Structure formats: structure tokens, C-alpha cells
């Protein structure tokens, strides 16, 4: 009987020692102060990559495209030639504007010389005041004609330069909307013809394709929101 008691006491001591050993191996947690931190959440979804800003390139000139040295996917720099429009009509207008300016300048020289003679004759009282004022008027008219001719020449030069369509930015050609030998219109005639589209792909955005939720999923999400309001825990599904 004494032996059984001793054996039982040894078993109790061994069991107590094992329990103490398990209590000592329990994990310890470090107490840290409460602080605001960022939580990184990663989501994966299929989508499409889109540029931030897309340019629809048009020509200020109208006519037939006679040269187009770029293709879809080409990388171009700002100011690089994208297309060339038939320049024959702008060249004719430029030649006429230059001739008109030359004529206006010649008329101004004649009017200036006539005004000098009229001033001398008027001082010597050889002509009347009316004739002198007519010379002044002719000179002013000739001066205005020169100004108008110079403006017309500059307009013709700009129109000639507009036959060369150049890249507004450095970027990539996304789409060709016109091809060689296409006759295009200018923006002043019905909005103009889009020649191509381009964009800078250094900065882009990703638009995911989200699946539309069913009514059952929206109902479960609504119940989750109600549960969250009561228990202050986040819902398992996003709101509809």
C-alpha cells in the first residue's frame, strides 16, 4: 500500500513538472505602443494599359497626302515629320503674295517721291493745298497696301509650312487614320481629318476589367455592411 502511494506521488510530481515545462515554453509577445501604420494591400486583376493623354493629329492644310514616313508603333520625337500634304496650291499662293508685296513696295516708292515733290511745290505755292493733300493721301494708301501685302505674304508662308505635319510631342504612333494618297480637309472645313493618333507612353494608367456583381452578391454585401456597423469589423465583401 505504501508502495502504491509512493508511485502515485511520483506520477503526480512528474505530471506537475511536465505542466510547468509546457507553461514555460508558451510564446511571449512583445508589448509595443499603439501607432498608425500603412497596410499594403495587393490586388490582381486583368485590365488594359492606356496612355494618360492621346493626341489626334490633324493638318491645318487640306489636300492629298503625298508622303507619310511613319507607321504604327514608331517612336517619334517632337517636331519630326509625320506627313506631307500636296504643296502646289500653297506654293502658288505664296508666289502671288510675294508679287503683291513687290508691287505694293514699288507703288510706295512712287508715292513717296511724289509726296516730296508736292511738299516742295506747296512751299513755293506752285500747287494748291488740295493737290498737296491728295499726294499725302496717295502716300498713306501706298503705305497701307505694303502692310497688307506683308501680312498676306506671312499668311502664305504659314500655309506653305502647314503642308508639313510634324509631331506635337515625343511619343509613339498608336493608330494611322489616313494613308498615302488620302485627300484630307483642314480643321476650318468641317472639323478636319484625323491623320493619326499618338501618345507619350512614359506615363500610363491601368484600367482593370471588374466583373459585375450579381444581385445575390450585392445582398450578401449589404448584410455584411449591417454586421460591420454592429460589430465594428470589416465586411468580407466590398460594397456594391
C-alpha positions in Angstrom: 0.0 0.0 0.0 2.9 2.3 0.8 4.5 1.5 -2.5 1.3 2.3 -4.4 1.1 5.7 -2.6 4.7 6.5 -3.4 4.2 5.6 -7.0 1.1 7.8 -7.3 3.0 10.7 -5.7 5.9 10.3 -8.2 3.4 10.2 -11.1 1.8 13.5 -9.8 5.2 15.1 -9.4 6.2 14.1 -13.0 2.8 15.4 -14.3 3.3 18.7 -12.5 6.8 19.1 -13.8 5.6 18.5 -17.4 2.8 21.1 -17.0 5.3 23.6 -15.7 7.6 22.9 -18.6 4.7 23.5 -21.1 3.9 26.8 -19.3 7.4 28.0 -19.7 7.5 27.2 -23.4 4.4 29.3 -24.1 5.2 32.1 -26.7 6.0 35.5 -25.4 4.6 38.7 -27.0 6.4 42.0 -27.0 4.3 44.9 -25.9 4.7 47.9 -28.2 2.9 51.3 -28.2 -0.1 51.9 -30.4 0.9 53.7 -33.6 -0.6 54.4 -37.0 0.9 52.4 -39.9 0.2 51.8 -43.5 -1.2 48.4 -44.6 -0.2 47.3 -48.1 -3.0 45.5 -49.9 -2.2 43.8 -53.2 -4.9 43.1 -55.7 -4.6 41.3 -59.1 -7.0 41.7 -62.0 -7.0 41.6 -65.8 -7.1 45.0 -67.5 -5.8 47.3 -70.2 -2.9 49.7 -70.2 -3.9 53.2 -71.5 -1.9 56.4 -72.0 -2.8 59.4 -69.8 -3.2 61.7 -72.8 -3.8 60.8 -76.5 -3.2 63.3 -79.4 -5.3 63.2 -82.5 -3.1 64.8 -85.1 -4.7 66.8 -87.9 -3.3 69.1 -90.6 -4.0 72.8 -90.9 -3.7 72.4 -94.7 -6.1 70.5 -97.0 -5.2 68.3 -99.9 -3.7 65.0 -100.8 -1.1 63.2 -98.6 1.9 62.7 -100.8 4.3 61.5 -98.1 3.9 59.6 -94.8 7.1 58.2 -93.4 5.8 56.8 -90.1 4.0 53.5 -89.2 2.0 52.3 -86.2 4.3 51.6 -83.3 7.1 54.0 -84.4 8.8 56.2 -81.8 9.0 59.8 -82.9 10.4 63.0 -81.5 8.7 66.4 -81.2 9.0 68.2 -84.5 9.6 65.1 -86.6 7.8 64.9 -90.0 4.7 62.8 -89.8 3.1 63.6 -93.2 3.4 65.9 -96.1 0.4 67.5 -98.0 0.5 68.4 -101.7 2.1 71.9 -101.6 1.3 73.0 -105.2 -1.6 75.3 -104.3 0.1 76.9 -101.3 3.2 77.4 -103.5 1.1 79.4 -106.0 -0.5 81.4 -103.3 3.0 82.2 -101.9 4.3 83.3 -105.3 1.2 85.6 -105.7 1.7 87.1 -102.2 5.3 87.8 -103.0 4.4 89.5 -106.3 1.7 91.6 -104.5 4.2 92.8 -101.9 6.8 93.7 -104.6 4.1 95.7 -106.4 3.0 97.5 -103.2 6.6 98.5 -102.4 7.1 99.9 -105.9 3.9 101.9 -105.6 5.0 103.2 -102.2 8.3 104.4 -103.6 6.5 106.3 -106.4 4.1 107.8 -103.8 7.0 108.8 -101.6 8.8 110.6 -104.4 5.6 112.3 -105.5 4.9 113.5 -101.9 8.4 115.0 -101.7 7.8 116.9 -105.0 4.4 118.1 -103.8 5.9 119.4 -100.5 8.4 121.4 -102.4 5.8 122.8 -104.8 3.4 123.6 -101.9 6.1 125.5 -100.0 6.7 127.6 -103.1 3.0 128.0 -103.6 3.1 126.3 -107.0 0.3 123.9 -106.2 -2.9 124.2 -104.2 -3.5 122.8 -100.8 -5.9 120.3 -102.3 -3.2 118.9 -104.6 -0.8 118.6 -101.7 -3.4 116.7 -99.6 -4.0 114.3 -102.5 -0.3 113.5 -102.5 -0.4 112.8 -98.8 -3.4 110.5 -99.2 -1.8 108.6 -102.0 1.3 108.0 -99.9 -0.8 106.8 -96.9 -2.7 104.5 -99.2 0.5 103.0 -100.6 1.9 102.5 -97.1 -1.2 100.6 -96.0 -1.0 98.5 -99.1 2.5 97.4 -98.2 1.4 96.4 -94.7 -1.4 94.3 -96.1 0.9 92.7 -98.7 3.4 91.8 -95.9 0.6 90.2 -93.9 -0.6 88.3 -96.9 2.9 87.0 -97.6 3.3 85.8 -94.0 -0.1 84.0 -94.2 1.0 82.3 -97.4 4.3 81.3 -95.8 2.4 79.8 -92.8 0.1 77.9 -95.2 3.1 76.6 -97.0 4.7 75.4 -93.7 1.4 73.8 -92.7 1.7 71.3 -95.6 4.3 69.6 -93.4 2.6 67.8 -90.4 5.0 67.4 -87.5 4.8 65.6 -84.2 3.4 67.8 -81.4 5.2 65.7 -78.7 7.7 63.0 -78.3 5.9 59.7 -78.2 4.6 56.6 -80.1 2.3 56.3 -83.1 -0.8 54.4 -81.8 -3.0 54.4 -84.9 -3.0 55.6 -88.5 -6.4 57.0 -89.5 -5.2 58.1 -93.0 -2.9 56.6 -95.6 -0.9 57.8 -98.5 -2.9 59.5 -101.3 -5.8 60.3 -98.9 -7.4 63.7 -99.6 -7.9 65.4 -96.2 -9.7 68.5 -95.1 -8.4 71.2 -92.7 -10.0 71.9 -89.3 -11.6 75.0 -90.7 -13.7 72.8 -93.1 -15.9 70.5 -91.0 -13.5 69.8 -88.2 -10.7 68.4 -90.3 -9.4 64.9 -90.9 -7.6 63.0 -88.3 -4.3 61.7 -89.8 -3.1 59.6 -86.9 -3.2 59.2 -83.1 -0.1 59.3 -80.9 0.7 59.4 -77.2 3.6 59.6 -74.7 3.8 56.1 -73.1 6.3 57.1 -70.4 3.3 57.5 -68.0 0.3 55.2 -68.4 -2.7 54.1 -66.4 -4.1 50.6 -66.0 -7.9 50.2 -66.2 -9.0 46.8 -64.7 -11.8 44.7 -66.0 -14.0 44.3 -62.9 -16.7 41.6 -63.0 -20.2 43.0 -62.4 -21.7 41.6 -59.1 -24.8 39.6 -59.1 -27.9 40.6 -57.0 -27.1 37.8 -54.6 -23.6 39.1 -54.0 -24.9 42.6 -53.5 -27.4 41.3 -51.0 -24.6 39.5 -49.1 -22.5 42.6 -49.2 -25.4 44.7 -47.8 -25.8 42.2 -44.8 -22.1 42.4 -44.3 -22.2 46.2 -44.0 -25.0 45.8 -41.4 -22.9 43.3 -39.4 -19.9 45.6 -39.7 -22.0 48.5 -38.2 -22.9 46.3 -35.3 -19.7 44.5 -34.6 -17.2 47.2 -35.9 -15.5 44.6 -38.0 -14.7 44.9 -41.7 -17.1 43.2 -44.1 -15.9 40.2 -46.1 -17.0 41.7 -49.4 -16.7 45.1 -50.9 -19.8 47.3 -51.1 -21.8 47.4 -54.4 
